[in-house]
């Protein structure tokens, strides 16, 4: 991956629907070059998916989850990724093992999700942080 790829990715992170012609103008190359590079990055797995970020007016939160030492964290993460309110599941290093980024209708829904996480036999701890604001990077 070179500097042009990085600049294309930066543009796509801000708006995955931006036309290739606009990206090309922004990064100083042709539309065909942008198209070819994006296709290559998709094929290579550099770009895993195109997604949507929403501003629903809901309560957004991060649920930090600790699991027992002998647990298959990937299996637990895959299961939690299926929960309706979950936007992202990250396996992380540090005190906690899994972080869920959730978009819930209200604080009761966040609390219900915390309870659902705590009911999982592999879960030994939870910590919750409400997301007060977010900016595109």
DSSP file (Angstrom, degrees, kcal/mol; ACC not computed):
  #  RESIDUE AA STRUCTURE BP1 BP2  ACC     N-H-->O    O-->H-N    N-H-->O    O-->H-N    TCO  KAPPA ALPHA  PHI   PSI    X-CA   Y-CA   Z-CA
    1    1 A X              0   0    0      0, 0.0     2,-0.2     0, 0.0     0, 0.0   0.000 360.0 360.0 360.0 130.6    0.0    0.0    0.0
    2    2 A X     >  -     0   0    0      1,-0.0     4,-2.1     0, 0.0     5,-0.2  -0.462 360.0 -85.6-110.4-175.0    1.4    3.4   -1.0
    3    3 A X  H  > S+     0   0    0      1,-0.2     4,-2.2     2,-0.2     5,-0.2   0.857 125.5  54.6 -61.9 -37.3    0.5    7.0   -0.2
    4    4 A X  H  > S+     0   0    0      2,-0.2     4,-2.4     1,-0.2    -1,-0.2   0.926 107.4  50.3 -63.9 -43.8   -2.1    7.2   -2.9
    5    5 A X  H  > S+     0   0    0      1,-0.2     4,-2.8     2,-0.2    -2,-0.2   0.925 110.2  51.1 -57.3 -44.7   -3.9    4.1   -1.5
    6    6 A X  H  X S+     0   0    0     -4,-2.1     4,-2.4     1,-0.2    -1,-0.2   0.895 110.0  48.6 -61.9 -40.6   -3.9    5.7    1.9
    7    7 A X  H  X S+     0   0    0     -4,-2.2     4,-1.9     2,-0.2    -1,-0.2   0.881 111.4  49.9 -68.4 -37.3   -5.4    8.9    0.6
    8    8 A X  H  X S+     0   0    0     -4,-2.4     4,-2.4     2,-0.2    -2,-0.2   0.932 111.8  48.5 -64.0 -45.8   -8.1    7.0   -1.3
    9    9 A X  H  X S+     0   0    0     -4,-2.8     4,-2.6     1,-0.2    -2,-0.2   0.899 108.0  54.7 -61.4 -41.0   -8.9    5.1    1.9
   10   10 A X  H  X S+     0   0    0     -4,-2.4     4,-1.3     1,-0.2    -1,-0.2   0.921 110.0  46.7 -58.7 -44.1   -9.0    8.3    3.9
   11   11 A X  H  X S+     0   0    0     -4,-1.9     4,-1.6     1,-0.2     3,-0.2   0.912 112.5  49.2 -64.8 -43.4  -11.6    9.7    1.5
   12   12 A X  H  < S+     0   0    0     -4,-2.4    -2,-0.2     1,-0.2    -1,-0.2   0.848 105.0  58.8 -67.0 -33.7  -13.7    6.5    1.5
   13   13 A X  H  < S+     0   0    0     -4,-2.6     3,-0.3     1,-0.2    -1,-0.2   0.866 108.6  45.7 -62.6 -34.8  -13.6    6.4    5.3
   14   14 A X  H  < S+     0   0    0     -4,-1.3    -1,-0.2     1,-0.3    -2,-0.2   0.828 138.3   1.7 -77.2 -32.3  -15.3    9.8    5.4
   15   15 A X    ><  -     0   0    0     -4,-1.6     3,-1.7    -5,-0.1    -1,-0.3  -0.678  58.0-171.9-159.3  97.1  -17.9    8.9    2.7
   16   16 A X  T 3  S+     0   0    0     35,-0.3    -4,-0.1    -3,-0.3    -3,-0.1   0.610  90.1  56.3 -68.8 -11.1  -17.9    5.4    1.2
   17   17 A X  T 3  S+     0   0    0     -5,-0.1    -1,-0.3     2,-0.1     2,-0.1   0.407  74.3 126.3 -99.3   1.3  -20.5    6.5   -1.4
   18   18 A X    <   -     0   0    0     -3,-1.7    -3,-0.1    -7,-0.2     5,-0.1  -0.393  69.7-108.6 -61.6 130.9  -18.3    9.4   -2.8
   19   19 A X    >>  -     0   0    0      1,-0.1     4,-2.0    -2,-0.1     3,-0.6  -0.263  19.2-121.7 -61.2 146.2  -18.0    8.9   -6.5
   20   20 A X  H 3> S+     0   0    0      1,-0.2     4,-2.8     2,-0.2     5,-0.2   0.821 112.2  61.3 -59.0 -31.3  -14.7    7.8   -7.8
   21   21 A X  H 3> S+     0   0    0      2,-0.2     4,-1.9     1,-0.2    -1,-0.2   0.900 106.0  45.6 -64.1 -39.0  -14.5   11.0  -10.0
   22   22 A X  H <> S+     0   0    0     -3,-0.6     4,-2.3     2,-0.2    -2,-0.2   0.892 113.1  49.4 -69.8 -39.8  -14.6   13.1   -6.8
   23   23 A X  H  X S+     0   0    0     -4,-2.0     4,-2.5     2,-0.2     5,-0.2   0.926 109.6  52.9 -63.2 -43.5  -12.0   11.0   -5.1
   24   24 A X  H  X>S+     0   0    0     -4,-2.8     5,-2.3     1,-0.2     4,-1.4   0.917 110.7  46.3 -58.3 -45.3   -9.8   11.2   -8.1
   25   25 A X  H  <5S+     0   0    0     -4,-1.9    -1,-0.2     1,-0.2    -2,-0.2   0.903 112.7  51.3 -63.5 -41.0  -10.0   15.0   -8.1
   26   26 A X  H  <5S+     0   0    0     -4,-2.3    -2,-0.2     1,-0.2    -1,-0.2   0.884 118.8  34.7 -63.5 -41.0   -9.4   15.1   -4.4
   27   27 A X  H  <5S-     0   0    0     -4,-2.5    -1,-0.2    -5,-0.1    -2,-0.2   0.494 112.6-112.6 -98.3  -4.4   -6.2   12.9   -4.5
   28   28 A X  T  <5S+     0   0    0     -4,-1.4     2,-0.2     1,-0.3    -3,-0.2   0.904  77.8  96.0  79.7  43.3   -4.9   14.1   -7.9
   29   29 A X  S   <S-     0   0    0     -5,-2.3    -1,-0.3    -6,-0.1     2,-0.2  -0.804  75.2 -73.9-145.1-172.3   -5.3   11.1  -10.2
   30   30 A X     >  -     0   0    0     -2,-0.2     4,-2.0     1,-0.1     5,-0.1  -0.494  33.9-118.8 -90.1 160.5   -7.7    9.7  -12.7
   31   31 A X  H  > S+     0   0    0      1,-0.2     4,-2.7     2,-0.2     5,-0.2   0.885 115.2  55.4 -61.1 -40.0  -11.1    8.0  -12.0
   32   32 A X  H  > S+     0   0    0      1,-0.2     4,-2.7     2,-0.2    -1,-0.2   0.881 105.8  50.9 -62.3 -39.4   -9.8    4.8  -13.6
   33   33 A X  H  > S+     0   0    0      2,-0.2     4,-2.5     1,-0.2    -1,-0.2   0.928 111.6  47.5 -64.3 -44.5   -6.8    4.7  -11.2
   34   34 A X  H  X S+     0   0    0     -4,-2.0     4,-2.7     2,-0.2     5,-0.2   0.944 113.0  48.9 -60.8 -47.6   -9.1    5.2   -8.2
   35   35 A X  H  X S+     0   0    0     -4,-2.7     4,-2.5     1,-0.2    -2,-0.2   0.930 113.0  46.9 -58.4 -48.1  -11.5    2.5   -9.4
   36   36 A X  H  X S+     0   0    0     -4,-2.7     4,-2.3     1,-0.2    -1,-0.2   0.902 113.5  48.1 -62.1 -42.0   -8.6    0.0  -10.1
   37   37 A X  H  X S+     0   0    0     -4,-2.5     4,-2.6     2,-0.2    -1,-0.2   0.900 111.8  48.6 -68.4 -40.2   -7.0    0.6   -6.7
   38   38 A X  H  X S+     0   0    0     -4,-2.7     4,-2.2     2,-0.2    -2,-0.2   0.940 112.1  49.4 -64.6 -45.5  -10.3    0.3   -4.8
   39   39 A X  H  X S+     0   0    0     -4,-2.5     4,-2.5    -5,-0.2    -2,-0.2   0.910 112.3  48.7 -58.5 -42.5  -11.0   -3.0   -6.6
   40   40 A X  H  X S+     0   0    0     -4,-2.3     4,-2.6     1,-0.2     6,-0.2   0.919 110.3  50.4 -64.3 -43.0   -7.5   -4.3   -5.8
   41   41 A X  H  X>S+     0   0    0     -4,-2.6     6,-2.0     2,-0.2     5,-1.4   0.834 111.4  49.1 -66.6 -30.9   -7.9   -3.3   -2.1
   42   42 A X  H ><5S+     0   0    0     -4,-2.2     3,-0.8     4,-0.2    -2,-0.2   0.940 112.4  47.5 -69.1 -47.5  -11.2   -5.1   -2.0
   43   43 A X  H 3<5S+     0   0    0     -4,-2.5    -2,-0.2     1,-0.2    -1,-0.2   0.881 113.4  48.1 -60.5 -39.8   -9.7   -8.2   -3.6
   44   44 A X  H 3<5S-     0   0    0     -4,-2.6    -1,-0.2    -5,-0.2    -2,-0.2   0.612 114.9-116.0 -77.7 -12.5   -6.7   -8.2   -1.3
   45   45 A X  T <<5S+     0   0    0     -3,-0.8    -3,-0.2    -4,-0.6    -4,-0.1   0.502  83.3 120.6  89.0   3.7   -8.9   -7.8    1.8
   46   46 A X  S   <S+     0   0    0     -5,-1.4     2,-0.7    -6,-0.2    -4,-0.2   0.927  80.5  44.4 -64.1 -43.5   -7.6   -4.3    2.7
   47   47 A X  S    S+     0   0    0     -6,-2.0    -2,-0.3    -9,-0.2    -1,-0.2  -0.913  72.2 178.0 -99.4 113.6  -11.1   -3.0    2.3
   48   48 A X        -     0   0    0     -2,-0.7     2,-0.3     1,-0.3    -1,-0.2   0.853  60.6 -23.0 -84.7 -37.0  -13.4   -5.5    4.1
   49   49 A X        -     0   0    0     -4,-0.0     2,-0.4     2,-0.0    -1,-0.3  -0.985  54.1-115.4-165.8 162.1  -16.7   -3.8    3.5
   50   50 A X        -     0   0    0     -2,-0.3     2,-0.2    -3,-0.1   -37,-0.0  -0.924  44.2-178.9-105.0 135.5  -18.4   -0.5    2.9
   51   51 A X        -     0   0    0     -2,-0.4     2,-0.4     2,-0.0   -35,-0.3  -0.754  25.0-119.7-134.2 175.0  -20.6    0.5    5.8
   52   52 A X        -     0   0    0     -2,-0.2     2,-0.5   -37,-0.1   -37,-0.0  -0.958  13.4-155.3-120.1 134.7  -23.0    3.2    7.0
   53   53 A X        -     0   0    0     -2,-0.4     2,-0.3     2,-0.0    -2,-0.0  -0.934  21.3-160.5-105.8 133.4  -22.6    5.4   10.0
   54   54 A X        -     0   0    0     -2,-0.5     2,-0.4     0, 0.0     3,-0.1  -0.781  26.3-153.6-116.4 157.1  -25.9    6.7   11.4
   55   55 A X        +     0   0    0     -2,-0.3    -2,-0.0     1,-0.1     0, 0.0  -0.792  31.9 160.1-121.8  83.7  -27.0    9.6   13.6
   56   56 A X        -     0   0    0     -2,-0.4    -1,-0.1     1,-0.0     3,-0.1   0.638  54.4-119.0 -83.7 -16.1  -30.2    8.0   14.9
   57   57 A X  S    S+     0   0    0      1,-0.3    -1,-0.0    -3,-0.1     3,-0.0   0.463  75.2 128.5  83.8   1.3  -30.6   10.1   18.0
   58   58 A X  S    S-     0   0    0      1,-0.1     2,-0.6    48,-0.0    -1,-0.3  -0.156  72.2 -86.4 -77.9 178.9  -30.3    6.9   20.0
   59   59 A X  E     -A  104   0A   0     45,-2.6    45,-2.9    -3,-0.1     2,-0.4  -0.810  43.1-161.0 -89.3 122.2  -28.0    6.3   22.9
   60   60 A X  E     +A  103   0A   0     -2,-0.6    71,-2.9    71,-0.5     2,-0.3  -0.862  18.5 164.1-104.9 141.8  -24.6    5.1   21.7
   61   61 A X  E     -AB 102 130A   0     41,-1.8    41,-3.0    -2,-0.4     2,-0.5  -0.970  35.6-128.4-150.6 161.6  -22.3    3.3   24.1
   62   62 A X  E     -AB 101 129A   0     67,-3.2    67,-2.5    -2,-0.3     2,-0.7  -0.981  19.4-159.7-113.0 124.5  -19.2    1.1   24.4
   63   63 A X  E     -AB 100 128A   0     37,-2.7    37,-2.7    -2,-0.5     2,-0.6  -0.925   6.5-157.6-104.0 115.5  -19.6   -2.1   26.5
   64   64 A X  E     -AB  99 127A   0     63,-3.8    63,-2.1    -2,-0.7     2,-0.5  -0.832  14.2-166.3 -95.8 125.7  -16.2   -3.3   27.6
   65   65 A X  E     -AB  98 126A   0     33,-3.5    32,-2.4    -2,-0.6    33,-2.4  -0.942  13.1-159.2-123.5 128.4  -16.4   -7.0   28.4
   66   66 A X  E     - B   0 125A   0     59,-2.5    58,-2.9    -2,-0.5    59,-1.6  -0.867  14.9-167.3-101.1 138.2  -14.0   -9.3   30.2
   67   67 A X  E     - B   0 123A   0     -2,-0.4    56,-0.2    56,-0.3    55,-0.1  -0.819  32.2 -82.7-120.8 163.3  -14.1  -13.0   29.7
   68   68 A X    >   -     0   0    0     54,-2.0     3,-1.5    -2,-0.3    -1,-0.1  -0.226  42.2-113.0 -61.7 154.2  -12.6  -15.9   31.5
   69   69 A X  T 3  S+     0   0    0      1,-0.3    -1,-0.1     3,-0.0    -2,-0.0   0.826 113.7  51.5 -60.5 -36.3   -9.0  -16.8   30.6
   70   70 A X  T 3  S+     0   0    0      2,-0.1     2,-0.3    52,-0.0    -1,-0.3   0.179  87.7 114.9 -90.8  19.0   -9.9  -20.2   29.0
   71   71 A X  S <  S-     0   0    0     -3,-1.5     2,-1.3    51,-0.1     3,-0.1  -0.672  72.7-122.1 -95.4 143.4  -12.6  -18.7   26.7
   72   72 A X     >  -     0   0    0     -2,-0.3     4,-1.9     1,-0.2     3,-0.5  -0.702  28.9-169.5 -78.9  94.4  -12.5  -18.6   22.9
   73   73 A X  H  > S+     0   0    0     -2,-1.3     4,-2.7     1,-0.2    -1,-0.2   0.841  81.0  57.4 -59.6 -36.8  -12.9  -14.8   22.6
   74   74 A X  H  > S+     0   0    0      2,-0.2     4,-2.4     1,-0.2    -1,-0.2   0.900 106.0  49.6 -62.1 -41.1  -13.5  -15.0   18.9
   75   75 A X  H  > S+     0   0    0     -3,-0.5     4,-1.9     2,-0.2    -1,-0.2   0.918 112.7  46.4 -65.1 -43.7  -16.5  -17.3   19.4
   76   76 A X  H  X S+     0   0    0     -4,-1.9     4,-2.4     1,-0.2    -2,-0.2   0.916 112.4  51.5 -64.2 -42.5  -18.0  -15.0   22.0
   77   77 A X  H  X S+     0   0    0     -4,-2.7     4,-2.0     1,-0.2    -2,-0.2   0.906 108.3  51.1 -60.9 -43.5  -17.4  -12.0   19.8
   78   78 A X  H  X S+     0   0    0     -4,-2.4     4,-0.5     1,-0.2    -1,-0.2   0.897 110.9  48.7 -61.8 -40.8  -19.1  -13.6   16.8
   79   79 A X  H >< S+     0   0    0     -4,-1.9     3,-1.1     1,-0.2     4,-0.3   0.924 112.3  47.5 -65.5 -44.4  -22.2  -14.4   18.9
   80   80 A X  H >< S+     0   0    0     -4,-2.4     3,-1.5     1,-0.3    -1,-0.2   0.796 100.5  66.9 -68.8 -27.9  -22.4  -10.9   20.3
   81   81 A X  H 3< S+     0   0    0     -4,-2.0    -1,-0.3     1,-0.3    -2,-0.2   0.721  93.2  62.3 -64.0 -20.1  -22.0   -9.4   16.8
   82   82 A X  T << S+     0   0    0     -3,-1.1    -1,-0.3    -4,-0.5    -2,-0.2   0.628  76.0 110.5 -80.2 -14.4  -25.4  -10.9   16.0
   83   83 A X  S X  S-     0   0    0     -3,-1.5     3,-1.6    -4,-0.3    -3,-0.0  -0.424  75.3-126.7 -66.9 136.0  -27.2   -8.8   18.7
   84   84 A X  T 3  S+     0   0    0      1,-0.3    -1,-0.1    -2,-0.1    19,-0.0   0.814 103.7  48.7 -56.4 -39.7  -29.4   -6.2   17.0
   85   85 A X  T 3  S+     0   0    0     24,-0.1    18,-2.7    17,-0.1     2,-0.5   0.563  87.1 105.2 -81.2  -7.2  -28.1   -3.1   18.7
   86   86 A X  E <   +C  102   0A   0     -3,-1.6    16,-0.2    16,-0.2     3,-0.1  -0.629  36.8 172.2 -84.6 122.2  -24.4   -4.0   18.1
   87   87 A X  E    S+     0   0A   0     14,-3.2     2,-0.3    -2,-0.5    15,-0.2   0.844  70.1   9.4 -90.0 -42.1  -22.7   -1.9   15.4
   88   88 A X  E     -C  101   0A   0     13,-1.5    13,-2.5     2,-0.0     2,-0.4  -0.982  55.3-159.2-140.4 148.3  -19.1   -3.2   16.0
   89   89 A X  E     -C  100   0A   0     -2,-0.3     2,-0.4    11,-0.2    11,-0.2  -0.992  16.2-173.3-127.3 123.4  -17.3   -5.9   18.0
   90   90 A X  E     -C   99   0A   0      9,-2.9     9,-2.8    -2,-0.4     2,-0.6  -0.956  19.3-147.0-117.1 133.3  -13.7   -5.4   18.7
   91   91 A X  E     +C   98   0A   0     -2,-0.4     2,-0.3     7,-0.2     7,-0.2  -0.889  36.7 179.7 -91.1 125.9  -11.3   -7.9   20.3
   92   92 A X        -     0   0    0      5,-2.1     2,-0.2    -2,-0.6    -2,-0.0  -0.786  28.5-120.1-128.5 164.3   -8.9   -5.8   22.3
   93   93 A X  S    S+     0   0    0     -2,-0.3     2,-0.3     2,-0.0     3,-0.3  -0.640  70.5  52.5 -96.9 163.6   -5.9   -6.1   24.5
   94   94 A X  S    S-     0   0    0     -2,-0.2    -2,-0.0     1,-0.2     0, 0.0  -0.788 110.5 -24.3 114.2-157.7   -5.8   -4.7   28.1
   95   95 A X  S    S+     0   0    0     -2,-0.3    -1,-0.2   -29,-0.0     2,-0.2   0.896 127.1  48.3 -61.3 -42.6   -8.1   -5.2   31.0
   96   96 A X        -     0   0    0     -3,-0.3   -30,-0.3   -30,-0.1     3,-0.1  -0.568  65.6-156.0 -98.3 164.1  -11.1   -6.1   28.9
   97   97 A X  S    S+     0   0    0    -32,-2.4    -5,-2.1     1,-0.3     2,-0.4   0.710  74.7  31.7-108.8 -30.5  -11.2   -8.6   26.1
   98   98 A X  E     -AC  65  91A   0    -33,-2.4   -33,-3.5    -7,-0.2     2,-0.5  -0.984  58.6-162.2-134.5 139.9  -14.1   -7.5   23.9
   99   99 A X  E     -AC  64  90A   0     -9,-2.8    -9,-2.9    -2,-0.4     2,-0.5  -0.993   6.9-162.4-123.1 126.9  -15.6   -4.0   23.2
  100  100 A X  E     -AC  63  89A   0    -37,-2.7   -37,-2.7    -2,-0.5     2,-0.6  -0.912   6.1-155.4-103.5 131.8  -19.1   -3.7   21.8
  101  101 A X  E     -AC  62  88A   0    -13,-2.5   -14,-3.2    -2,-0.5   -13,-1.5  -0.948  26.4-172.2-103.6 118.9  -20.1   -0.4   20.2
  102  102 A X  E     -AC  61  86A   0    -41,-3.0   -41,-1.8    -2,-0.6     2,-0.5  -0.809  29.4-158.1-120.3 153.9  -23.9   -0.3   20.4
  103  103 A X  E     +A   60   0A   0    -18,-2.7     2,-0.3    -2,-0.3   -43,-0.2  -0.894  29.8 175.3-128.2  96.1  -26.7    2.0   19.1
  104  104 A X  E     -A   59   0A   0    -45,-2.9   -45,-2.6    -2,-0.5     6,-0.1  -0.728  39.9-122.1-110.6 155.2  -29.7    1.5   21.4
  105  105 A X  S    S-     0   0    0     -2,-0.3     2,-0.3   -47,-0.2    -1,-0.1   0.838  86.7 -20.3 -63.4 -35.4  -33.0    3.2   21.5
  106  106 A X  S  > S-     0   0    0    -47,-0.1     4,-1.7   -48,-0.1     3,-0.2  -0.927  77.5 -81.0-161.7 179.5  -32.7    4.5   25.1
  107  107 A X  H  > S+     0   0    0     -2,-0.3     4,-2.7     1,-0.2     5,-0.2   0.835 124.1  58.3 -67.0 -30.9  -30.8    3.9   28.4
  108  108 A X  H  > S+     0   0    0      2,-0.2     4,-2.6     1,-0.2    -1,-0.2   0.915 105.7  50.1 -62.3 -40.8  -33.1    1.0   29.3
  109  109 A X  H  > S+     0   0    0      2,-0.2     4,-1.9     1,-0.2    -2,-0.2   0.881 109.9  50.1 -64.6 -38.1  -32.1   -0.7   26.1
  110  110 A X  H  X S+     0   0    0     -4,-1.7     4,-2.3     2,-0.2    -2,-0.2   0.936 111.3  49.1 -62.8 -45.4  -28.4   -0.2   26.9
  111  111 A X  H  X S+     0   0    0     -4,-2.7     4,-2.4     1,-0.2    -2,-0.2   0.891 109.1  52.3 -62.3 -39.6  -29.1   -1.6   30.4
  112  112 A X  H  X S+     0   0    0     -4,-2.6     4,-2.3     1,-0.2    -1,-0.2   0.885 109.1  50.3 -62.1 -38.1  -30.9   -4.6   28.9
  113  113 A X  H  X S+     0   0    0     -4,-1.9     4,-2.4     2,-0.2    -2,-0.2   0.889 108.4  51.9 -67.7 -39.2  -27.9   -5.2   26.6
  114  114 A X  H  X S+     0   0    0     -4,-2.3     4,-2.6     2,-0.2    -2,-0.2   0.931 110.9  48.4 -60.4 -45.4  -25.5   -5.1   29.6
  115  115 A X  H  X S+     0   0    0     -4,-2.4     4,-1.5     1,-0.2    -2,-0.2   0.905 109.5  52.5 -61.2 -42.1  -27.7   -7.7   31.4
  116  116 A X  H  < S+     0   0    0     -4,-2.3     4,-0.4     1,-0.2    -1,-0.2   0.903 110.8  47.7 -61.0 -41.6  -27.7   -9.8   28.3
  117  117 A X  H >< S+     0   0    0     -4,-2.4     3,-1.4     1,-0.2     6,-0.3   0.924 110.1  51.7 -65.1 -43.7  -23.9   -9.7   28.2
  118  118 A X  H 3< S+     0   0    0     -4,-2.6    -1,-0.2     1,-0.3    -2,-0.2   0.756 100.9  63.1 -66.4 -23.8  -23.6  -10.5   31.9
  119  119 A X  T 3< S+     0   0    0     -4,-1.5     2,-0.3    -5,-0.2    -1,-0.3   0.644  78.8 102.5 -74.6 -14.6  -25.9  -13.5   31.4
  120  120 A X  S X  S-     0   0    0     -3,-1.4     3,-1.4    -4,-0.4   -44,-0.0  -0.561  74.7-137.9 -71.9 128.7  -23.3  -15.1   29.1
  121  121 A X  T 3  S+     0   0    0     -2,-0.3    -1,-0.1     1,-0.3    -3,-0.0   0.766 100.5  55.9 -61.7 -25.8  -21.4  -17.8   31.1
  122  122 A X  T 3  S+     0   0    0    -55,-0.1   -54,-2.0   -50,-0.0     2,-0.3   0.696  86.4  97.5 -78.6 -18.6  -18.0  -16.7   29.7
  123  123 A X  E <   +B   67   0A   0     -3,-1.4   -56,-0.3    -6,-0.3     3,-0.1  -0.564  38.5 168.4 -80.7 128.2  -18.4  -13.1   30.8
  124  124 A X  E     +     0   0A   0    -58,-2.9     2,-0.3    -2,-0.3   -57,-0.2   0.584  65.7   9.0-110.9 -17.4  -16.7  -12.2   34.1
  125  125 A X  E     -B   66   0A   0    -59,-1.6   -59,-2.5     2,-0.0     2,-0.3  -0.993  54.7-163.2-159.2 155.4  -16.9   -8.4   34.0
  126  126 A X  E     -B   65   0A   0     -2,-0.3     2,-0.3   -61,-0.2   -61,-0.2  -0.986   2.7-174.8-138.8 152.2  -18.5   -5.5   32.1
  127  127 A X  E     -B   64   0A   0    -63,-2.1   -63,-3.8    -2,-0.3     2,-0.4  -0.986  13.8-154.1-142.1 138.3  -17.8   -1.8   32.0
  128  128 A X  E     -B   63   0A   0     -2,-0.3     2,-0.4   -65,-0.2   -65,-0.2  -0.941  11.2-176.1-122.6 138.1  -20.0    0.7   30.1
  129  129 A X  E     -B   62   0A   0    -67,-2.5   -67,-3.2    -2,-0.4     2,-0.3  -0.993  21.1-138.0-129.7 124.4  -19.1    4.1   28.6
  130  130 A X  E     -B   61   0A   0     -2,-0.4     2,-0.7   -69,-0.2   -69,-0.3  -0.625  19.3-129.6 -77.0 139.5  -21.7    6.3   27.0
  131  131 A X        -     0   0    0    -71,-2.9   -71,-0.5    -2,-0.3     3,-0.1  -0.824  25.6-178.0 -90.9 114.9  -20.6    7.9   23.7
  132  132 A X        -     0   0    0     -2,-0.7     2,-0.3     1,-0.3    -1,-0.2   0.816  64.1  -9.1 -85.9 -32.1  -21.3   11.6   24.1
  133  133 A X        -     0   0    0      2,-0.0     2,-0.3   -73,-0.0    -1,-0.3  -0.980  58.7-157.0-160.3 155.8  -20.2   12.8   20.6
  134  134 A X        -     0   0    0     -2,-0.3     2,-0.3    -3,-0.1    -3,-0.0  -0.999   2.8-164.7-142.6 145.7  -18.3   11.4   17.6
  135  135 A X        -     0   0    0     -2,-0.3     2,-0.2     0, 0.0    -2,-0.0  -0.939  30.3-108.1-124.4 146.7  -16.3   13.0   14.8
  136  136 A X              0   0    0     -2,-0.3  -122,-0.1     1,-0.1  -123,-0.0  -0.551 360.0 360.0 -71.8 140.5  -15.2   11.5   11.6
  137  137 A X              0   0    0     -2,-0.2    -1,-0.1  -124,-0.1  -123,-0.1   0.424 360.0 360.0 -93.3 360.0  -11.4   10.9   11.4
